[in-house]
Amino acid sequence: MSAADGLAQELARRHESHDWLPCQRGDSERFFEGTPDELLAAAEECQQGCPIKSLCGAAADEMDEKFGVWGGTIRDRGALRTINQRKKK
């Protein structure tokens, strides 16, 4: 099974059981658009509160995601920036 398939199954399972992940609570668009500070806040929420961030990051790599917060990291214009690198700027 691919990481993308695994992520889709896990997201569906958690949605059905109401065992929400950070990206499933509130406005999920905050993980894909906003100011750099808003994206950083979403990435930190993901880093601290998501039990499947490794699977999410692997799925994003597999799908070549270029934008948004995936697996606790910010993907911006094709460049992967970790939270620590972002904070140094």
Contacts in CASP RR format, 6 or more apart in sequence:
PFRMAT RR
TARGET T0000
AUTHOR 0000-0000-0000
METHOD contacts of the structure
MODEL  1
MSAADGLAQELARRHESHDWLPCQRGDSERFFEGTPDELLAAAEECQQGC
PIKSLCGAAADEMDEKFGVWGGTIRDRGALRTINQRKKK
2 59 0 8 1.000
2 62 0 8 1.000
3 55 0 8 1.000
3 57 0 8 1.000
3 58 0 8 1.000
3 59 0 8 1.000
3 61 0 8 1.000
3 62 0 8 1.000
4 59 0 8 1.000
4 62 0 8 1.000
4 63 0 8 1.000
6 55 0 8 1.000
6 59 0 8 1.000
7 52 0 8 1.000
7 55 0 8 1.000
7 56 0 8 1.000
7 58 0 8 1.000
7 59 0 8 1.000
10 52 0 8 1.000
10 55 0 8 1.000
11 21 0 8 1.000
11 24 0 8 1.000
13 19 0 8 1.000
14 20 0 8 1.000
14 21 0 8 1.000
14 24 0 8 1.000
15 24 0 8 1.000
21 49 0 8 1.000
21 50 0 8 1.000
21 51 0 8 1.000
21 52 0 8 1.000
22 42 0 8 1.000
22 45 0 8 1.000
22 46 0 8 1.000
22 49 0 8 1.000
22 50 0 8 1.000
23 31 0 8 1.000
23 42 0 8 1.000
23 46 0 8 1.000
23 50 0 8 1.000
23 69 0 8 1.000
30 38 0 8 1.000
30 41 0 8 1.000
30 42 0 8 1.000
31 39 0 8 1.000
31 42 0 8 1.000
31 46 0 8 1.000
31 68 0 8 1.000
31 69 0 8 1.000
32 67 0 8 1.000
32 68 0 8 1.000
32 69 0 8 1.000
33 68 0 8 1.000
36 86 0 8 1.000
39 68 0 8 1.000
39 69 0 8 1.000
39 74 0 8 1.000
39 76 0 8 1.000
40 74 0 8 1.000
40 83 0 8 1.000
40 86 0 8 1.000
40 87 0 8 1.000
42 69 0 8 1.000
43 69 0 8 1.000
43 72 0 8 1.000
43 73 0 8 1.000
43 74 0 8 1.000
43 83 0 8 1.000
43 86 0 8 1.000
44 83 0 8 1.000
46 53 0 8 1.000
46 56 0 8 1.000
46 69 0 8 1.000
46 71 0 8 1.000
46 72 0 8 1.000
47 53 0 8 1.000
47 71 0 8 1.000
47 72 0 8 1.000
47 83 0 8 1.000
50 56 0 8 1.000
50 71 0 8 1.000
50 72 0 8 1.000
53 71 0 8 1.000
53 72 0 8 1.000
54 71 0 8 1.000
56 70 0 8 1.000
56 71 0 8 1.000
56 72 0 8 1.000
57 70 0 8 1.000
57 71 0 8 1.000
57 72 0 8 1.000
57 73 0 8 1.000
59 70 0 8 1.000
60 70 0 8 1.000
60 71 0 8 1.000
60 75 0 8 1.000
65 75 0 8 1.000
66 75 0 8 1.000
66 77 0 8 1.000
66 78 0 8 1.000
67 75 0 8 1.000
67 76 0 8 1.000
67 77 0 8 1.000
67 78 0 8 1.000
68 74 0 8 1.000
68 75 0 8 1.000
68 76 0 8 1.000
69 75 0 8 1.000
72 83 0 8 1.000
73 80 0 8 1.000
73 81 0 8 1.000
73 82 0 8 1.000
73 83 0 8 1.000
74 80 0 8 1.000
74 81 0 8 1.000
74 82 0 8 1.000
74 83 0 8 1.000
74 86 0 8 1.000
75 81 0 8 1.000
END
